[in-house]
Amino acid sequence: MIPAALAVGLAVGVGAAVAVDPRFLAVVAVLALTLVAVLFPNGRWQLAPLLVIVVSPSIFVDALGNPLPNGDAVQKTLLLLALMCLAITAGLRWSAIGGIALAAISAAGLVSILNIGGAIDVTDELALRALLGYALPWLFLFVDWRRIGLSRGLGFLGTLPLWCVGAGVVLQIAGISTVLRVDEDSGVPRLQGASIPAHLAMLALVGIASGLCLVSMRGVDRNPRTYLWVGLNLVILVATATRGALVVGAAMVLAFIVHALLVNRRVSRRARSTAWLLSGIGIVAMVVALPELIRRSMGNSYEGAFNTSGRDQAWEFFFRLASQNPYTGKGLGFATVAVELYAPPHVQKQFVAPHNEYIHLVLDGGIFLLIGLLVAMLAAFYAAARAQRGTVRWVIAAFGAAFVFWSSIDNTFSTPQFTVLLVITLGLLAAHPAQAPPRATPLEAHGERVLVPAGAP
């Protein structure tokens, strides 16, 4: 039944690509990968449908640059197909953390649809679409990640930024988009691949996190290319010139380097070599990118001495709206239409987004939605860190702490390119607890070797 439905979807997708726009071939590719994954479960194709995440809905625009209708809905549908594929091949498992998140989102959706409190300012259709967008990442926590190899899962996540850049090259050859985007305000070129620079930076962050965790683990079968992916993802992150993401990436890499070189005496020789290599790559990349980062941060006529890409205006505007109804919000999805309805004229393009997830969540669903999702995300980080040991735990802790800060200056919870992959990474780490290292004998603890005679039991 499912393969037949996917085959029908393939035929429809090919027809749409021929009759409407060749970009819908991306839909065909994901449907084909899903069909292969369903027909050959528990193989290397199991995670392949998630490649849809590397292509942002922002490429679905017309000749004038206006978004095509329902471009974001197409990507959400394809992600649901990827989730369905994982549910079929790996199975499902109850997640208390996912339940907390979905309960908070469902309560906010019910308030929005029933207009409880009388302050809701969105249509039922917009509220339902926003509800799906909020809930989609958390549904991936219900996949039984124990049945997907840790090395294969983290290794796959580490390659996604490279797939995004490769897809961007193909799109540029096809004349659809460009691999590099020139920042409108500062003129700084930024790597974007098949997405936008900020979303590629988010992919790179997950790639760095998964790679660092994999490199730090003992007794895990990993591809030697993992060490290369970590370095390349760091270069990609710097090339996006996304300042908040660079702070998060620096926190993880610094935690890895400090613990691997100074604290953890059990870390492998390759992990130590990787720490030195990342130190060199990071220093060189930052020296090369520093002039461009300074240019991006120079003041302008909107903000004075420091360029926040419209954040100072956005924070003031969205906070004022959120303060009108802080307990139940203005309705799920309201942040996407708030500027269109109430924004003052003559503001920067970036003003359309809150650029602060705490304000965004209060605006859409009130303080209870904010508390519910923040508790769920911190619990997911804690579960992943608790399951691991040594340097891996340090990397996860640094990622979690930096994530809390980053959410105050960017759209983290509401960006599938990041949230879906973050939830998968934490789910994989929590589902595969690290084995406790063997306890040393008293002589070994003092650095002496214990010789066992030949033939002894």
KASUL-V32532 format. One record per residue. PSI is psi in degrees with one decimal (999 if undefined). OMEGA is omega in degrees with one decimal (* if undefined). NEAR is the number of other ideal C-beta (glycine too) atoms within 8 Angstrom. Layout:
<<PSI:OMEGA:NEAR> <PSI:OMEGA:NEAR>>
//
This chain:
<<-49.9:-179.1:4> <-46.5:176.9:8> <-37.4:178.8:9> <-42.6:179.1:7> <-39.6:178.1:8> <-36.5:178.0:12> <-40.4:176.3:9> <-42.0:177.6:8> <-37.1:177.1:9> <-44.6:-179.8:12> <-42.5:179.0:8> <-41.2:179.6:8> <-41.2:177.1:13> <-41.1:178.2:10> <-41.0:178.2:8> <-38.1:179.3:11> <-37.6:-179.4:14> <-43.2:-172.1:6> <-30.2:-172.5:5> <-63.2:-174.2:6> <133.1:-179.5:8> <-15.9:178.6:7> <-20.0:178.0:9> <-3.6:171.0:11> <-23.4:174.7:10> <-37.6:176.3:9> <-43.6:179.4:12> <-42.7:-178.9:12> <-43.7:-179.5:9> <-41.1:177.4:14> <-39.7:178.5:14> <-42.5:178.1:9> <-39.5:178.8:12> <-40.6:178.8:14> <-45.4:178.9:12> <-40.7:-179.1:10> <-37.6:178.7:16> <-39.9:-178.8:13> <-28.7:-179.2:7> <73.0:-176.2:8> <159.3:176.7:9> <27.4:177.1:7> <-167.8:-177.8:7> <-15.3:-179.2:5> <-3.8:-172.0:9> <-39.3:-178.5:13> <-5.5:-173.6:11> <-36.0:179.1:10> <-21.0:178.2:13> <-8.0:177.4:13> <-16.5:176.7:11> <-24.5:-176.7:12> <-19.7:-175.3:12> <-13.3:179.7:13> <115.8:-177.2:11> <148.3:173.1:10> <-14.6:-178.0:9> <-14.4:177.8:10> <-14.7:-179.3:12> <77.0:179.8:10> <158.5:179.1:10> <-172.1:-176.3:6> <-24.4:-179.8:3> <0.6:179.3:5> <4.9:179.3:5> <139.4:-178.0:6> <138.9:173.3:8> <150.7:-177.7:9> <134.2:171.5:4> <27.9:177.5:6> <-40.8:178.8:12> <-32.2:178.6:8> <-33.8:178.3:8> <-45.9:-178.9:11> <-40.3:178.1:13> <-38.8:178.3:12> <-41.8:179.5:8> <-34.1:175.3:13> <-35.7:175.5:14> <-35.9:175.0:9> <-42.0:177.3:12> <-40.2:177.5:13> <-42.5:178.2:12> <-41.0:179.5:10> <-44.1:178.8:13> <-37.6:178.8:13> <-36.2:-179.7:11> <-43.1:-172.5:9> <-30.0:-178.0:11> <-20.3:-178.0:12> <173.4:-178.1:8> <155.9:-179.8:7> <137.5:-178.7:9> <137.8:177.7:6> <115.5:178.0:9> <-37.5:179.2:6> <-44.6:176.3:11> <-35.8:177.8:12> <-40.2:177.6:9> <-46.3:-179.0:12> <-46.3:-178.0:15> <-33.5:177.3:11> <-44.2:179.4:9> <-41.3:-179.6:15> <-42.1:-179.9:16> <-40.5:178.1:10> <-42.5:178.0:12> <-37.7:177.6:18> <-40.0:178.7:13> <-41.8:176.7:9> <-40.9:-177.7:16> <-43.7:-176.2:18> <-38.6:-178.8:9> <-4.9:179.7:6> <47.8:178.5:8> <126.6:-178.3:8> <-16.0:174.8:9> <14.2:-178.3:5> <5.4:-177.1:9> <135.7:-174.7:13> <35.4:178.3:7> <159.2:175.7:14> <161.7:177.8:5> <-37.1:180.0:8> <-45.6:179.3:6> <-40.2:179.9:14> <-41.1:180.0:16> <-41.1:179.0:10> <-41.1:178.2:10> <-37.1:178.2:15> <-44.2:177.8:14> <-42.1:179.7:9> <-41.7:178.4:12> <-40.0:-173.3:13> <-28.5:-171.7:12> <-49.9:-178.3:14> <-37.7:-175.0:10> <-21.4:177.4:13> <-27.5:-179.6:10> <-16.6:176.0:13> <-19.2:-177.5:12> <-2.2:172.4:10> <141.7:178.0:15> <87.0:-175.5:9> <-10.0:176.0:14> <-23.6:-176.4:7> <5.1:175.4:7> <123.7:-176.2:13> <136.2:-178.5:5> <-44.3:-179.5:13> <-43.0:-179.3:11> <-41.1:-179.0:10> <-51.5:-180.0:14> <-35.8:177.8:14> <-40.2:177.9:14> <-44.8:-179.9:10> <-33.2:-180.0:13> <-18.6:-179.5:14> <-10.6:-173.6:10> <-41.3:177.2:16> <-36.4:179.6:15> <-38.9:174.8:11> <-38.3:-179.7:10> <-43.5:178.2:15> <-42.6:178.1:14> <-42.6:177.3:9> <-34.2:177.4:12> <-37.6:176.5:15> <-43.6:178.7:9> <-42.6:-179.8:9> <-34.5:178.2:13> <-40.6:176.9:11> <-36.1:179.6:6> <-5.5:178.2:7> <19.6:-176.3:4> <-43.9:179.3:8> <-174.4:-177.9:9> <148.1:-179.2:8> <-33.3:179.2:11> <135.0:175.2:8> <132.6:177.7:9> <123.2:-179.8:8> <128.7:-173.7:11> <-32.6:-174.5:4> <-40.9:-173.3:9> <-14.0:-177.1:8> <13.3:-179.5:6> <127.0:175.9:10> <136.5:-177.3:8> <132.0:178.0:13> <132.8:179.9:13> <-17.5:-179.4:16> <-131.3:179.2:13> <26.4:-176.8:14> <-141.2:167.5:16> <160.0:-173.6:9> <-43.2:-178.2:13> <-38.8:-179.3:11> <-36.9:174.7:14> <-37.7:176.7:17> <-38.0:178.2:13> <-42.0:175.6:13> <-42.7:-179.2:17> <-37.1:178.7:16> <-45.4:178.2:14> <-39.0:177.2:14> <-40.8:178.1:17> <-45.5:-178.6:15> <-48.5:-178.6:13> <-39.6:179.4:14> <-43.5:179.6:15> <-40.8:178.5:15> <-42.8:-178.1:15> <-40.8:179.3:15> <-33.4:-174.4:14> <-15.9:-174.0:13> <142.6:176.5:12> <143.5:176.1:7> <22.3:179.4:4> <133.1:178.3:8> <112.7:-178.4:3> <151.0:177.9:10> <134.3:178.7:6> <-23.9:179.4:6> <-12.5:178.6:6> <-39.2:-179.5:13> <-35.7:177.1:13> <-41.8:-178.4:8> <-38.6:-179.7:14> <-46.4:179.4:16> <-43.1:179.7:11> <-39.6:178.5:10> <-34.7:177.1:15> <-40.5:177.5:16> <-42.6:178.3:10> <-43.7:179.5:15> <-47.0:-180.0:15> <-37.5:-177.5:12> <-20.0:176.7:9> <-16.8:-179.2:15> <36.6:178.2:14> <107.0:-165.9:11> <-45.0:179.6:9> <-42.5:179.1:9> <-34.1:178.2:16> <-36.2:177.0:12> <-43.4:179.8:11> <-45.8:179.1:14> <-40.9:179.0:13> <-38.1:179.7:9> <-44.0:179.7:12> <-46.6:-178.6:16> <-41.0:179.6:13> <-42.0:177.6:9> <-41.6:179.2:12> <-47.1:-176.9:17> <-47.0:-177.5:11> <-46.9:-176.4:10> <-40.2:-177.8:14> <-34.5:-175.2:15> <-29.6:-171.2:9> <-24.6:-171.2:5> <-52.9:-171.1:9> <108.0:-179.7:8> <-10.7:179.8:4> <-3.5:-176.9:6> <148.0:-176.1:12> <162.0:178.2:6> <-38.0:179.4:5> <-37.5:178.7:8> <-39.9:176.8:12> <-41.8:178.1:11> <-39.0:177.9:9> <-39.1:179.1:12> <-45.3:177.6:12> <-39.9:-179.8:9> <-44.3:179.4:10> <-35.7:177.2:14> <-45.6:179.5:9> <-45.6:179.9:8> <-45.2:-178.9:11> <-42.9:-179.6:11> <-46.8:-179.4:8> <-45.5:-177.9:8> <-41.6:-179.2:11> <-36.7:177.4:9> <-41.9:179.6:7> <-40.7:-173.7:7> <-16.1:-173.2:11> <-44.9:178.4:8> <-38.2:179.9:6> <-36.9:177.5:10> <-37.2:177.0:11> <-41.1:177.5:8> <-40.8:179.4:10> <-25.4:-174.8:13> <-1.6:-179.7:8> <147.5:-176.5:9> <166.0:179.1:7> <-177.9:-176.7:8> <-18.4:180.0:2> <-39.1:-164.7:7> <-3.9:178.6:11> <-127.2:-167.6:5> <-25.7:-174.9:4> <130.1:-178.5:8> <112.4:178.2:11> <13.6:-178.5:7> <40.2:175.7:8> <3.0:-174.5:14> <-38.6:-177.8:11> <-37.5:176.5:8> <-42.7:-178.1:12> <-45.8:-178.2:14> <-44.9:-179.0:12> <-44.3:-177.3:8> <-50.9:-176.5:14> <-33.0:177.6:15> <-38.2:178.5:9> <-41.5:177.8:8> <-41.5:-179.5:12> <-32.5:-178.7:13> <-17.7:179.6:6> <-29.9:-179.6:8> <73.6:-171.4:10> <-14.2:-174.2:9> <-40.1:179.9:8> <-2.4:177.2:12> <-172.5:-178.9:20> <4.4:178.8:14> <140.6:179.4:13> <129.0:-179.2:15> <-1.9:-176.9:14> <-33.4:-178.2:15> <-27.1:-178.7:11> <-19.1:-179.1:7> <-2.8:-174.9:10> <-43.6:-178.8:14> <-43.1:179.7:10> <-33.8:-176.2:5> <-37.8:-167.1:7> <-4.7:-172.7:6> <145.2:173.4:10> <160.1:-179.0:5> <169.7:172.5:4> <55.9:175.4:3> <164.2:-179.1:10> <159.5:-179.7:9> <-38.7:-177.3:6> <-10.2:-177.5:10> <-16.5:-174.2:12> <-15.8:-179.7:5> <148.7:-178.7:8> <-30.4:-177.0:12> <27.6:173.7:12> <109.1:-172.3:14> <-25.3:178.6:13> <-44.5:175.3:10> <-41.2:-178.5:12> <-47.4:-177.5:14> <-39.4:177.0:14> <-39.4:179.7:14> <-42.8:-177.0:14> <-46.4:-172.6:15> <5.1:178.2:16> <176.0:-174.1:13> <-25.7:-179.6:8> <-34.8:174.3:12> <-42.4:177.8:16> <-48.6:-177.9:12> <-43.8:-178.1:9> <-47.5:-177.9:14> <-35.5:178.6:14> <-41.6:177.4:10> <-43.3:-180.0:9> <-42.9:-178.5:14> <-43.1:178.3:11> <-35.4:177.0:10> <-36.4:177.9:10> <-42.0:175.6:14> <-42.6:-178.9:14> <-42.9:-179.8:9> <-40.8:178.9:11> <-44.8:-179.6:14> <-38.5:-178.9:12> <-31.9:-178.5:7> <-17.5:-175.3:11> <176.4:-177.3:14> <164.8:170.2:7> <-134.9:-175.1:12> <-35.4:179.4:14> <-44.2:-180.0:14> <-38.4:177.8:10> <-43.1:179.5:13> <-45.1:-179.8:16> <-43.6:179.7:16> <-42.6:178.3:11> <-40.7:178.4:13> <-45.1:-179.5:13> <-45.7:179.8:12> <-43.4:179.5:9> <-33.7:177.9:12> <-41.6:179.0:13> <-42.9:176.7:9> <-46.9:-175.2:10> <-33.8:-179.5:13> <-17.6:179.0:12> <-9.5:-179.0:8> <6.2:-178.9:9> <172.5:-177.4:11> <90.0:-174.2:10> <-55.8:-177.0:11> <-26.2:-171.5:12> <19.8:179.0:9> <103.9:-176.7:11> <-33.9:-180.0:12> <-23.1:179.6:12> <-49.9:-171.1:13> <-41.7:179.2:12> <-47.6:-177.1:14> <-34.1:177.0:15> <-45.4:179.2:11> <-41.6:178.2:13> <-44.7:179.7:14> <-48.2:-179.4:15> <-36.1:177.3:13> <-42.2:177.8:15> <-45.2:-178.4:13> <-39.3:-179.9:15> <-30.4:-176.3:13> <-11.7:-178.2:10> <78.1:-178.0:10> <143.3:177.6:6> <143.3:177.4:10> <140.3:178.5:5> <136.9:178.7:5> <149.9:179.0:7> <141.1:-178.6:4> <134.6:-178.5:4> <145.9:172.7:6> <163.5:179.7:7> <-39.2:-179.9:6> <-40.2:179.4:8> <-34.5:-179.9:10> <-25.4:178.4:7> <14.0:174.2:6> <9.6:-179.3:4> <141.6:178.6:6> <143.6:178.1:5> <118.7:-179.2:7> <131.5:179.4:4> <122.7:-178.9:4> <149.2:178.5:5> <139.0:178.4:3> <-5.7:178.3:3> <148.1:-179.8:5> <999:*:1>>
//
